[in-house]
Amino acid sequence: MSVHPEDTEKPDRGKVTINQAECKGCGLCVETCPLDLLHLSTSLNHYGYRPAEYSGHGCSSCSLCFYVCPEPGAITVYQLEAVAYTGRTHG
């Protein structure tokens, strides 16, 4: 029986939202994220900054991005409900 990598991925433990209008594109959150889930956008917000963006999955809810962000209200980290992880594939 072969195991595909997508079958053994751990579920997300968190979710990051970034207020594009508040983010000034300093990149502190990008550099701090231990899982490399954040990057600076290629487009500009209405203030002319390249805001940070979240990849959409993989967050561990460590909240380091929130703590290093100098802009109040720019980053919110949500801790998702715990999901049991058995490491087993379906079937």
Legacy VTK file of the C-alpha trace (Angstrom):
# vtk DataFile Version 3.0
C-alpha trace
ASCII
DATASET POLYDATA
POINTS 91 float
0.000 0.000 0.000
1.506 3.345 -1.013
1.005 6.469 1.072
0.663 9.792 -0.695
2.098 12.894 1.051
-1.276 14.653 0.927
-2.777 11.762 2.921
-0.333 12.232 5.820
-0.381 16.034 6.156
-1.393 17.303 9.558
-4.556 19.393 9.695
-4.317 23.171 10.021
-4.251 24.324 13.626
-4.701 27.976 12.752
-5.656 30.524 10.152
-4.128 33.923 9.420
-6.022 36.899 8.078
-4.226 40.043 6.972
-5.977 43.389 6.642
-4.554 44.567 3.319
-5.337 48.224 4.084
-3.489 48.160 7.431
-0.394 46.236 6.304
2.568 48.464 5.402
4.603 45.654 3.830
7.500 45.780 6.307
8.006 42.009 5.933
8.584 41.269 9.626
5.845 38.646 9.634
7.250 37.050 6.478
10.704 36.731 8.045
9.317 35.491 11.369
6.953 32.755 10.163
8.719 29.457 10.988
6.686 27.607 8.348
7.235 30.153 5.514
3.497 30.587 4.971
3.547 34.356 4.439
4.889 36.377 1.520
4.686 39.937 0.245
2.138 40.545 -2.473
3.204 41.411 -5.990
0.410 44.010 -6.155
0.080 47.250 -4.202
-2.636 48.205 -1.751
-4.360 51.599 -1.983
-1.528 53.224 0.042
1.132 51.936 -2.348
2.511 49.173 -0.092
3.009 45.503 -0.949
1.010 43.867 1.866
1.708 40.440 3.286
-0.400 37.488 2.158
-1.073 34.097 3.731
-0.618 30.967 1.608
-3.995 29.662 2.778
-3.032 26.504 4.639
-0.500 25.015 7.020
-0.730 27.493 9.918
0.217 26.120 13.343
-1.333 29.143 15.134
1.983 30.036 16.797
1.006 33.738 16.417
4.581 34.939 15.923
3.453 36.987 12.932
0.895 38.760 15.109
3.433 39.588 17.823
6.073 41.067 15.486
3.620 43.165 13.467
3.957 46.888 14.287
0.505 47.701 12.853
-2.389 47.157 15.274
-5.154 45.266 13.532
-3.141 44.217 10.489
-2.798 40.527 11.380
-5.251 38.243 13.142
-4.456 34.618 13.953
-7.319 32.250 14.623
-6.759 29.021 16.513
-8.860 26.303 14.929
-10.607 23.594 16.894
-8.319 20.698 17.681
-8.669 17.747 15.332
-7.391 14.296 16.244
-4.562 13.223 13.965
-3.917 9.505 13.631
-1.538 9.563 10.661
-3.611 6.866 8.984
-4.932 6.992 5.483
-8.551 6.451 4.594
-9.608 3.018 3.548
LINES 1 92
91 0 1 2 3 4 5 6 7 8 9 10 11 12 13 14 15 16 17 18 19 20 21 22 23 24 25 26 27 28 29 30 31 32 33 34 35 36 37 38 39 40 41 42 43 44 45 46 47 48 49 50 51 52 53 54 55 56 57 58 59 60 61 62 63 64 65 66 67 68 69 70 71 72 73 74 75 76 77 78 79 80 81 82 83 84 85 86 87 88 89 90
